[in-house]
Amino acid sequence: MVIAVLAVQGAFVEHEQMLERMNIPYVELRKKDDLFQKYDGIILPGGESTVQGKLLKELDMFDILREQILTGMPVMATCAGLILLANKISNDDREYFKSLDVVVKRNAYGRQLGSFSTREEYKGIGEIPMTFIRAPYIEKVGAGVEVLAVENDHIVAVREKNQLGLAFHPELDQDERVHQYFITMVKGKISCL
Ligand code: GLN
Protein backbone atom coordinates (compact mmCIF):
# COMPACT_ATOMS: atom_id res chain seq x y z
CA MET A 1 0.00 0.00 0.00
CA VAL A 2 1.27 3.45 -0.94
CA ILE A 3 -0.16 6.79 0.13
CA ALA A 4 0.23 9.90 -2.03
CA VAL A 5 0.75 13.18 -0.20
CA LEU A 6 -0.13 16.37 -2.06
CA ALA A 7 3.05 18.41 -1.76
CA VAL A 8 2.48 21.68 -3.60
CA GLN A 9 2.04 23.86 -0.49
CA GLY A 10 1.40 23.69 3.24
CA ALA A 11 1.92 21.15 6.02
CA PHE A 12 2.68 18.04 3.96
CA VAL A 13 6.02 17.19 5.63
CA GLU A 14 4.27 16.55 8.95
CA HIS A 15 1.96 14.01 7.27
CA GLU A 16 5.00 12.34 5.72
CA GLN A 17 6.71 12.15 9.11
CA MET A 18 3.60 10.54 10.57
CA LEU A 19 3.51 7.98 7.73
CA GLU A 20 7.22 7.25 8.30
CA ARG A 21 6.57 6.60 11.99
CA MET A 22 3.78 4.22 10.96
CA ASN A 23 5.99 2.48 8.37
CA ILE A 24 3.59 3.37 5.55
CA PRO A 25 5.26 4.00 2.17
CA TYR A 26 4.35 7.28 0.49
CA VAL A 27 4.98 9.29 -2.66
CA GLU A 28 4.67 13.04 -3.17
CA LEU A 29 2.32 14.70 -5.63
CA ARG A 30 4.17 17.80 -6.83
CA LYS A 31 3.42 17.88 -10.56
CA LYS A 32 0.99 16.44 -13.10
CA ASP A 33 3.13 13.37 -13.91
CA ASP A 34 3.10 12.33 -10.25
CA LEU A 35 -0.66 11.71 -10.55
CA PHE A 36 -0.04 8.72 -12.82
CA GLN A 37 1.96 6.74 -10.27
CA LYS A 38 0.36 3.85 -8.50
CA TYR A 39 -1.04 4.75 -5.10
CA ASP A 40 -3.96 3.69 -2.96
CA GLY A 41 -4.98 6.83 -1.09
CA ILE A 42 -4.33 10.57 -1.07
CA ILE A 43 -3.64 13.03 1.75
CA LEU A 44 -4.57 16.67 1.13
CA PRO A 45 -2.66 18.66 3.78
CA GLY A 46 -3.42 21.91 5.55
CA GLY A 47 -1.98 25.18 4.35
CA GLU A 48 -3.70 27.90 2.37
CA SER A 49 -6.61 26.63 0.32
CA THR A 50 -6.60 29.58 -2.08
CA VAL A 51 -2.91 29.03 -2.89
CA GLN A 52 -3.30 25.27 -3.15
CA GLY A 53 -6.32 25.62 -5.45
CA LYS A 54 -4.48 28.10 -7.68
CA LEU A 55 -1.33 25.96 -7.85
CA LEU A 56 -3.30 22.80 -8.66
CA LYS A 57 -4.90 24.59 -11.59
CA GLU A 58 -1.63 26.15 -12.79
CA LEU A 59 0.13 22.79 -12.57
CA ASP A 60 -2.74 21.16 -14.49
CA MET A 61 -3.33 18.72 -11.63
CA PHE A 62 -6.78 19.88 -10.55
CA ASP A 63 -9.05 17.95 -12.95
CA ILE A 64 -7.14 14.66 -12.67
CA LEU A 65 -7.09 14.82 -8.88
CA ARG A 66 -10.81 15.65 -8.80
CA GLU A 67 -11.56 12.71 -11.08
CA GLN A 68 -9.55 10.35 -8.87
CA ILE A 69 -11.48 11.49 -5.81
CA LEU A 70 -14.87 11.29 -7.55
CA THR A 71 -14.14 7.77 -8.76
CA GLY A 72 -13.48 6.47 -5.25
CA MET A 73 -9.82 7.04 -4.38
CA PRO A 74 -9.68 7.24 -0.57
CA VAL A 75 -8.72 10.75 0.53
CA MET A 76 -7.90 12.26 3.91
CA ALA A 77 -8.11 16.05 3.90
CA THR A 78 -6.95 18.25 6.75
CA CYS A 79 -7.94 21.89 7.21
CA ALA A 80 -7.21 23.62 3.86
CA GLY A 81 -7.64 20.19 2.27
CA LEU A 82 -11.15 19.98 3.73
CA ILE A 83 -11.91 23.40 2.20
CA LEU A 84 -10.79 22.08 -1.20
CA LEU A 85 -13.18 19.12 -0.94
CA ALA A 86 -16.23 21.04 0.28
CA ASN A 87 -19.30 21.48 -1.89
CA LYS A 88 -19.59 25.04 -0.64
CA ILE A 89 -17.59 27.61 1.35
CA SER A 90 -20.12 29.79 3.17
CA ASN A 91 -17.90 32.88 3.50
CA ASP A 92 -16.01 32.70 0.21
CA ASP A 93 -17.21 32.50 -3.40
CA ARG A 94 -14.35 30.26 -4.48
CA GLU A 95 -15.03 26.63 -5.19
CA TYR A 96 -12.72 23.69 -5.77
CA PHE A 97 -13.36 19.92 -5.96
CA LYS A 98 -16.95 20.08 -4.66
CA SER A 99 -16.78 16.35 -3.95
CA LEU A 100 -17.74 16.34 -0.25
CA ASP A 101 -21.34 17.21 0.62
CA VAL A 102 -20.61 19.78 3.34
CA VAL A 103 -20.72 23.55 3.78
CA VAL A 104 -17.56 24.85 5.47
CA LYS A 105 -16.70 28.21 6.91
CA ARG A 106 -13.09 29.34 6.38
CA ASN A 107 -11.08 30.83 9.25
CA ALA A 108 -14.19 30.12 11.26
CA TYR A 109 -12.79 30.60 14.75
CA GLY A 110 -11.92 34.26 14.25
CA ARG A 111 -8.65 35.96 15.11
CA GLN A 112 -8.32 35.34 18.81
CA LEU A 113 -9.08 31.66 18.60
CA GLY A 114 -7.10 31.30 15.38
CA SER A 115 -5.00 28.50 16.81
CA PHE A 116 -5.72 26.22 19.75
CA SER A 117 -5.49 22.66 20.98
CA THR A 118 -8.13 20.59 22.67
CA ARG A 119 -9.23 16.98 23.17
CA GLU A 120 -12.53 15.62 21.92
CA GLU A 121 -14.21 12.32 21.13
CA TYR A 122 -13.71 10.91 17.66
CA LYS A 123 -16.30 8.30 16.74
CA GLY A 124 -14.94 4.78 16.98
CA ILE A 125 -11.55 5.90 18.30
CA GLY A 126 -12.16 7.70 21.59
CA GLU A 127 -10.74 10.97 22.85
CA ILE A 128 -7.96 12.38 20.68
CA PRO A 129 -5.86 15.57 20.69
CA MET A 130 -7.00 18.16 18.15
CA THR A 131 -4.85 21.05 16.99
CA PHE A 132 -6.60 23.83 15.09
CA ILE A 133 -4.73 26.45 13.05
CA ARG A 134 -6.87 29.18 11.46
CA ALA A 135 -9.22 26.32 10.92
CA PRO A 136 -12.52 26.00 9.15
CA TYR A 137 -15.44 24.20 10.69
CA ILE A 138 -18.32 22.44 9.03
CA GLU A 139 -21.64 24.24 9.19
CA LYS A 140 -23.84 21.77 7.36
CA VAL A 141 -23.60 18.18 6.18
CA GLY A 142 -25.57 16.35 3.50
CA ALA A 143 -27.59 13.21 4.15
CA GLY A 144 -24.79 10.81 3.15
CA VAL A 145 -22.19 12.37 5.43
CA GLU A 146 -21.28 10.79 8.75
CA VAL A 147 -20.23 13.16 11.53
CA LEU A 148 -17.17 11.76 13.36
CA ALA A 149 -16.25 14.57 15.74
CA VAL A 150 -17.72 17.74 17.16
CA GLU A 151 -15.91 20.49 19.06
CA ASN A 152 -17.98 23.08 20.90
CA ASP A 153 -21.07 22.38 18.76
CA HIS A 154 -19.00 22.68 15.58
CA ILE A 155 -18.52 19.70 13.30
CA VAL A 156 -14.79 19.09 12.84
CA ALA A 157 -14.53 15.60 11.33
CA VAL A 158 -16.72 13.89 8.73
CA ARG A 159 -16.70 10.93 6.42
CA GLU A 160 -18.55 10.53 3.15
CA LYS A 161 -17.77 7.25 1.38
CA ASN A 162 -14.09 7.46 0.37
CA GLN A 163 -13.55 10.97 1.79
CA LEU A 164 -12.40 11.87 5.28
CA GLY A 165 -12.55 15.60 6.05
CA LEU A 166 -10.88 17.05 9.17
CA ALA A 167 -10.84 20.65 10.34
CA PHE A 168 -7.91 19.94 12.69
CA HIS A 169 -4.35 18.67 12.14
CA PRO A 170 -3.82 15.11 13.40
CA GLU A 171 -0.34 15.15 11.81
CA LEU A 172 0.79 17.76 14.34
CA ASP A 173 0.14 15.54 17.36
CA GLN A 174 1.86 12.31 18.30
CA ASP A 175 -1.38 10.34 18.27
CA GLU A 176 -1.47 8.10 15.19
CA ARG A 177 -5.04 6.90 15.47
CA VAL A 178 -6.69 9.21 12.93
CA HIS A 179 -4.08 8.32 10.31
CA GLN A 180 -4.61 4.69 11.27
CA TYR A 181 -8.37 5.16 10.73
CA PHE A 182 -7.59 6.45 7.22
CA ILE A 183 -5.23 3.55 6.49
CA THR A 184 -8.00 1.16 7.53
CA MET A 185 -10.31 2.97 5.08
CA VAL A 186 -7.68 2.56 2.36
CA LYS A 187 -7.34 -1.14 3.10
CA GLY A 188 -11.09 -1.36 2.62
CA LYS A 189 -11.78 -2.62 6.10
CA ILE A 190 -14.04 0.36 6.60
CA SER A 191 -16.00 0.21 3.38
CA CYS A 192 -15.27 3.13 1.02
CA LEU A 193 -18.01 2.97 -1.57
N1 GLN B 1 -7.03 29.23 6.86
C1 GLN B 1 -6.60 28.31 5.86
C2 GLN B 1 -7.47 28.39 4.60
O1 GLN B 1 -8.47 29.03 4.63
C3 GLN B 1 -6.61 26.89 6.39
C4 GLN B 1 -5.65 26.78 7.55
C5 GLN B 1 -4.92 25.47 7.65
O2 GLN B 1 -4.93 24.65 6.73
N2 GLN B 1 -4.23 25.30 8.73
O3 GLN B 1 -7.15 27.83 3.60
Residues whose N, C-alpha, C, O or C-beta is under 5 A from the ligand:
A	BS01	LIG	G46 G47 E48 S49 T50 T78 C79 A80 R106 N107 I133 R134 A135
